[in-house]
Amino acid sequence: MARVHYAQSWEDPLLLWEIWQRTCPDHVHVVASGGDHALELLQKGLPSVALCDPESNQLGHVEAKLRAPVITRKVLHVASAMVACILPFWLPPAEIVGMAALFAGLLALSKTFKILSSIHDVPRKTWGEVVFPFGIALVTSYVYGLHATPAGEPLWGPFHYTGDEGYFFGMLVLGILDVGAEWGGRIPSPKWPGMQGKSLAGSATFFLLGMGLGWFFGLPLSLTFFVGLGLLAILEAYLAYGLDNLFLPLGGALLYYATTGIPWG
């Protein structure tokens, strides 16, 4: 039988966190009266906090409060990946890496001192927004260090490279497939073994979107592509605390070059 702990949302969230660590209930049901404490519990890492309130309007208000930061983060996630896709046309690779490191440092400070709450306040424990720029730096270093070469007059922007398609594929894996997996994960389905939040439906959404992205890039839907995409879906499911933002762009680039038959290094 599932172990459930019931609490009022005005109770001290630190005390509730200690109770959860000591008793390890499967769920925590919080009677809603504002949502801030429930949000704080989720940020500490509780895998499941269910809200209940006899007043439906109050419950809707609290649920909206808990959803708002998640929606903001996802919009910024996709927008940031799109912006990253145009950087190689305007900046040399070294400057992209340097700018990514700078943004990562600023976001780490913001998270530490709780400055940009709309980005950091989400119902789970994550450093995804901080490692996101490092993911850009990692795939930039790989693609432009080993595959891409400057070439000709650009159609737009001051720079133009050949052989850098893997960079754009990797960034779209992060920007589209990763977000799609999260929204697809809301479909009721079994969870991955050992994972509290990631579901098979989310991974299936990731895989299907990846097939569409591969078709868009003209990749052959070969055994290599399907195996590599499946490994990326598993990687996305099992990397916790937002670390998928660090490795998915590089993984997407590796998948692109492996599918096209280009050596990885």
C-alpha positions, 0 to 999 in steps of 0.5 A: 500500500502506498504511504501517504503523508497529509499536511496543511500547506501553512506547515513549516516546509522544512519540518515536512521535508524532514518528515519525508526524509524520515518516513519516505512516503510515496506521496505528500498531500498538501491542503492548498492555501497559497501554493508557496510551501508546496512549491518549496517542497517540490523544489527540495526534491519531493517526487510527488506533492498532490494538492487538495482543497475544498474550494475549487477556485483556490485550488486552481489558483495554487495549481496555476502558481505552480505551473507558471515558472515551468511554462516560463522556463520552457519558453525560454528553453526553446527560445535560447536554443533557437538563438544558439542556432544563429550564433555561428553566423555572427560570432566565431566559435571561441567567442560563443564558448566564452559567452556561454561560460559567462552566461553560465556564471551569471545564471549560477549567481542568480540561482544562488541569490534567487534573483531570476525567480521566473527561471529558477523556481520550478517544482523540482531540484535542477541545475538545468538552466545553469548547465544549458550554456555549457551544453552550447559550449561543449557542442561548439567546441566539438563541431567547430574544433573537429568538423567545421571549416570556414568557407566562402562568402556567407549569405547572411552574417559575417561568418560561414562554415561547412560541415557544421550541420551537427551543431544545429541538429544538436541544438534542436535536439535540446530545444525541441526534443527535450521539451517535447519529452517533458510535455509528452511525459504528462501522458499517463504511462509507466515510469522508467525503472528507478526514475520518479518522474521520467516516463516511457510516454515522454521518451516515446515523444522524444523518439518520434520528434527525433525521427521528424527532425532527422527527416527534416535534416535529410538523414537516412532513417537507418539502423544507426540512426534509430539506435543512436536516437534510442540511446539519446532518449534513454540518456534524456530519461536518466540524466537528473538535475537538468544534466541532459541540457549539458549532454544532449546537444553533443549527443545530437551532433554525434548522432548526426555525424554517425548517421551521415557516415562522417567520423566523430573526430 
